[in-house]
Amino acid sequence: MPAYLIGHVNVRDAQHWSEYRSRVPSTLARWGGELLFRGRLAETLSGEQPYAETVVLRFPDLASIDGWHRSAEYQALIPIRQAAADVLLASYASDD
């Protein structure tokens, strides 16, 4: 079953964020990951949404998300991400 990684983002340093974003795609292929959506918050219709941006990645399964996140290639990018933005990452299993 497909699994999804959703990231909610508030960028603090645009230069570091640009570097991080440019390097993430090369880490995804090995794990079957693909970018589905990246966008800015247009309007909060219900509740509170403290993050300005969202990204959604699809993977073949939860094990692939875990493998990608733990990979040396992605782990090397985490310090850049942390310098660039406040990020909440969560994985979701598909019900379908």
Kinemage of the C-alpha trace (Angstrom):
@kinemage 1
@onewidth
@group {chain A} dominant
@subgroup {mainchain}
@vectorlist {calphas} color= white
{ca met a 1} P 0.000 0.000 0.000
{ca pro a 2} L 1.270 3.480 -0.775
{ca ala a 3} L 2.449 5.606 2.123
{ca tyr a 4} L 2.804 9.349 2.287
{ca leu a 5} L 5.226 11.719 3.946
{ca ile a 6} L 3.733 15.113 4.711
{ca gly a 7} L 5.942 17.992 5.703
{ca his a 8} L 4.695 21.263 7.142
{ca val a 9} L 7.246 24.048 6.830
{ca asn a 10} L 8.054 27.559 8.017
{ca val a 11} L 11.169 28.800 6.223
{ca arg a 12} L 13.626 30.905 8.242
{ca asp a 13} L 16.557 31.021 5.791
{ca ala a 14} L 15.610 31.050 2.102
{ca gln a 15} L 19.144 30.342 0.857
{ca his a 16} L 19.578 27.208 2.987
{ca trp a 17} L 16.028 26.114 2.149
{ca ser a 18} L 16.743 26.416 -1.567
{ca glu a 19} L 19.860 24.264 -1.150
{ca tyr a 20} L 17.941 21.635 0.824
{ca arg a 21} L 15.066 21.530 -1.696
{ca ser a 22} L 17.468 21.155 -4.609
{ca arg a 23} L 19.225 18.175 -2.993
{ca val a 24} L 16.244 16.149 -1.705
{ca pro a 25} L 15.013 14.787 -5.089
{ca ser a 26} L 18.210 12.795 -5.676
{ca thr a 27} L 17.631 10.956 -2.373
{ca leu a 28} L 14.125 9.747 -3.294
{ca ala a 29} L 14.575 7.474 -6.328
{ca arg a 30} L 16.298 4.636 -4.489
{ca trp a 31} L 13.275 4.393 -2.173
{ca gly a 32} L 10.583 4.838 -4.833
{ca gly a 33} L 9.667 8.263 -3.483
{ca glu a 34} L 8.066 10.953 -5.595
{ca leu a 35} L 6.998 14.522 -5.008
{ca leu a 36} L 3.214 14.869 -5.321
{ca phe a 37} L 2.643 18.393 -4.084
{ca arg a 38} L 4.468 21.434 -2.817
{ca gly a 39} L 2.629 24.650 -2.044
{ca arg a 40} L 1.934 27.618 0.177
{ca leu a 41} L -1.025 27.965 2.519
{ca ala a 42} L -3.803 29.890 0.809
{ca glu a 43} L -6.404 29.887 3.576
{ca thr a 44} L -7.163 28.020 6.799
{ca leu a 45} L -10.792 26.947 6.627
{ca ser a 46} L -11.046 25.272 10.031
{ca gly a 47} L -8.781 25.052 13.064
{ca glu a 48} L -5.254 26.399 13.266
{ca gln a 49} L -2.438 25.852 10.771
{ca pro a 50} L 0.802 27.413 11.993
{ca tyr a 51} L 2.811 26.356 8.915
{ca ala a 52} L 3.049 28.397 5.724
{ca glu a 53} L 4.084 25.609 3.337
{ca thr a 54} L 3.296 21.937 2.817
{ca val a 55} L 4.987 19.172 0.852
{ca val a 56} L 3.597 15.696 0.114
{ca leu a 57} L 5.741 12.750 -1.008
{ca arg a 58} L 4.452 9.299 -1.978
{ca phe a 59} L 6.406 6.099 -1.331
{ca pro a 60} L 5.554 2.453 -2.035
{ca asp a 61} L 5.129 1.713 1.688
{ca leu a 62} L 6.024 2.876 5.197
{ca ala a 63} L 9.256 0.841 5.181
{ca ser a 64} L 10.429 2.881 2.184
{ca ile a 65} L 9.773 6.139 4.029
{ca asp a 66} L 11.738 4.851 7.001
{ca gly a 67} L 14.594 3.662 4.771
{ca trp a 68} L 14.733 6.993 2.980
{ca his a 69} L 14.667 8.998 6.204
{ca arg a 70} L 17.405 6.868 7.770
{ca ser a 71} L 19.571 6.793 4.634
{ca ala a 72} L 23.008 8.400 4.754
{ca glu a 73} L 22.064 10.550 1.759
{ca tyr a 74} L 19.063 12.096 3.505
{ca gln a 75} L 20.663 12.239 6.939
{ca ala a 76} L 23.388 14.438 5.415
{ca leu a 77} L 20.691 16.979 4.476
{ca ile a 78} L 19.089 17.247 7.908
{ca pro a 79} L 21.544 19.878 9.256
{ca ile a 80} L 20.762 22.047 6.215
{ca arg a 81} L 17.021 21.571 6.776
{ca gln a 82} L 17.355 22.451 10.445
{ca ala a 83} L 19.304 25.621 9.615
{ca ala a 84} L 16.714 26.608 7.028
{ca ala a 85} L 13.284 25.954 8.473
{ca asp a 86} L 10.994 24.695 11.189
{ca val a 87} L 9.667 21.425 9.767
{ca leu a 88} L 7.117 18.898 10.984
{ca leu a 89} L 7.456 15.577 9.104
{ca ala a 90} L 4.931 12.769 9.516
{ca ser a 91} L 4.310 9.524 7.661
{ca tyr a 92} L 0.853 8.219 6.835
{ca ala a 93} L -0.303 4.777 5.728
{ca ser a 94} L -2.942 4.687 3.009
{ca asp a 95} L -6.330 3.238 3.973
{ca asp a 96} L -6.996 2.225 0.361
